[in-house]
Amino acid sequence: MIHDVDATLAALLTAEALPAGEAEVVFDAPTRDWASRLNGPCVDVFLYDIREDVGRREIAAEPVRNTEGRVVARRPPPRRFRLSYLLTAWTRRPEDEHRLLSQLLGALLRHDRVPTGHLRGQLSAQPLPVLLQLALPPGADRGIADVWNALGGELKPSLDLVVVAPFDPAPVVPIGPPVLEEPYLDVRRSPVDPRAQRAPDAADPAGLPAAGVRSPGTGNGRAARIAEL
């Protein structure tokens, strides 16, 4: 996915910011040794940070349908990652570098997402857009000066570009075959055991209520009979 983002940015910048071919688009780390070996104008697009965009994460699985429209599998949704690039222009004169930076700024500000014609690789087949965020304030956990210090070079005018790209590494999980029968409801009466049928006021041979049967309002039936005698 990362190499597809690189190819997408190269296509976008070459077509819209550098149409005359006045500078080459490269992806090298802008160190002092690299700068000393330059032999022509170039625009360096250096990838210095990769993080997941957790605010855009989705948890619901997506259905996969066959040609008949039936769901045959499910897959987790793609994850989105924020790729941070440091854009710098390298020429023999600062005026030319500023002009190239201005061209980059004007070309990227026209798009909040990469046009489909510039997408490369797997990004061209993704239904999700590739978003562009240009020259936003850096987060509290990093700064552009820290990046230059890590590279061991001198601070140089630059543009901070963040590309939010989808990445789908999850496999497709097949599901069971579809249910083709119509639903139906079967209601049946349970059989009654004849031995369980017993008169609620059955009496014993002595004329007293059966054990465990209470006469209405008198408590125990046998105790009420004895009291009458």
N, C-alpha and C positions, 0 to 999 in steps of 0.2 A: 504493500500500500504506500509506503514512504517513497519508493522510487517512482510510483505513478504520480504522486503529488509533485515531485521534482520535475518530471516530464511535463506535467500540466502547467506549472509555473513558467517553465522555459518557453512553452508554446504561447502562453498568454503574453509574457513580456516581449518576446521577439515580434509578435504580430501587432501589438498595440502600443508598446512603449518604445520599441527600437525597430520600427519598420524599415528604416534605411540601412540596417545592418551596421550601424556606426560603433557598436560595442558587442562583445561576446558575453553570453550568459554562462557563468560558471558557478560551482557549488563548493568551492574549496574553503578551508578555514583561513581567514585573513590574518595570518601570522606575519611577522617581520621577514622571515625567510621566504615565504611565498611572495610577498610584495616585492622583494628585491629581484625576483626572477621574472617579473612581468615584462612582456615585450609588446604590449598593445592595450588599447582601452578595453575595459570589461566591466560588467556588472556582476558583483559577487552576491549570491543568494545562499547565505550560510545558515544551516539548520543547527540551532543551539539548544532547543528544549522540546520535549515531547511529553504531553500530559493528557490524561483522559478528561473529557468535558463531562463531569459527573452530573452537572445540572441538566444535561440533555439525555441522560440514560433512561431507557425504557425497559420495563420488566415483562410486559405481556408478550407471549409467544405469537409469532405470525403464522398464519395458515399457508400451506403450499398446496395449490390446486393443480389437477391434471387438465387435459384438454377438454374434458367434459364438465369442468367446473367443480368437481368433487374434491374435498379436502383429503389428501393422501399422506400428508406429513406436516410437521410443525418445526419451526426453528426459532431460536432466540433472536431478538432484534439486534441489528448491528450496533456496535459501540462507536462513539464519536471521540476523536482525539484532536487535541490542539497542538499543531506543529508551529513553533515559533521560528521565524527566519529573520536574520539581520541582513538588510539590503544596503550595499555600499557601491559606490562608483569609483573606478580607478582609472585615472588618466595622468598626463604629465602636468596639467594645469588645474588648479582648484576651480576656476570658472567653468571648465568643461565638466568637471565632476558635479557641480551644482546644477548645471543644465540637465545632465542625465538624471539626477535625482528628481528634478522637477518633472521630467517626462515620466518617470516611474510613478510619481505621486499622482499625476493627472490621469494616467492609464488605470491605476488601481482604484482610484476614487469613483470611477464610473461604474464599478461593479460591487455589489454586496455579496454576490456569489459568482463562481466561475462560469462563464457561458459554456453551454454544452459542446460547442464546436471546439473548445480548447481542452476538454477532458481527455485524459489518456489512460490506457490500461483498464483495470477493473473499475475505475471511477466512471468511465463512460457507460457502464452497464448498471450502475447503482441508481435506484430511484430517488435516493436522498441527495440534496444539493451539497456542493462543496462551498462553504462560506468563507468570506474574506473579512478580516478585521485589521485595519491599517492604522498605525501610529496612535494606538491607545496608550494611556498611562500605564507604566509597568506596575506589577503587583508589589506588595510590600516585601515579598521574600526574594526579590531579585531586582537588579537595575542594569541598564545598558553599560554603565561604567564597569560593573562587575564582570560582564562578558569580555570587555576589552582587556581588563586586567588578567583574566584567565587565559586569554590568547597571547598575552605578552606583547601587545602592540600599543600604539598610541591611539588616543581617542580620535574618532573620525566621524564626520556627519553621516547619519544612517537613517534608514526607515525600519521600523519594527513591524513585521507582517506576521499575522497569525492566521493559519489556514485550519479550518475545522472540517475534517474529512471523516467519512464513515469507514469502519473496518469491520468485516464480517468473517471471523475465523470459525464460527460455530458450525458444527455439522447439522445436517437435516435429520430430524428424528422421525422415522415412519410411524404411522398409527395403524390401528386395526382396520379390517375391512368395514365398509359402511353397512348399516342395518337397512335391509331392503323390505322387510315385512311390515305390514300395517299394524299399529298397536291395537290390542283388543283387551276386553275386561271380562273375566270369567267369575261369576258369583255363584257359589254353591252353599246349600244348607248342610251343616254338620249333622251327622246321625246322632239320635238321642238314645241313650242307654236306658232300657226299661227298668232296670234295677234302681236307677236314680230317681224314678218317679215315686213319690210318697206323699200321702195327704198331709197337709200342714197341721191338721188338728186330730191326727190319729191318736187313739187311746189304747192303753194296755188292757188286758183281760179284766182287771179290777175296776175298770171304768175311770181310771185316772189318766191324766194326760201323759203322753209318752215322755220318756226322759229327755231333757234338753228342750222341751216345748213349754213355754210359759203361757199361762192364761192371761188374757188382756187385763191389765190394771191390778193384778193380784200378786205379782212376783212369781215365786215358784208354785206350780200347780199342785204338787203333792202336799206341800205344807198347808195350802188353803183347804184341801179336802179333809185333812186331819183336824183342823180347827173347827170345821162344821160338825164332825162327829163328837 
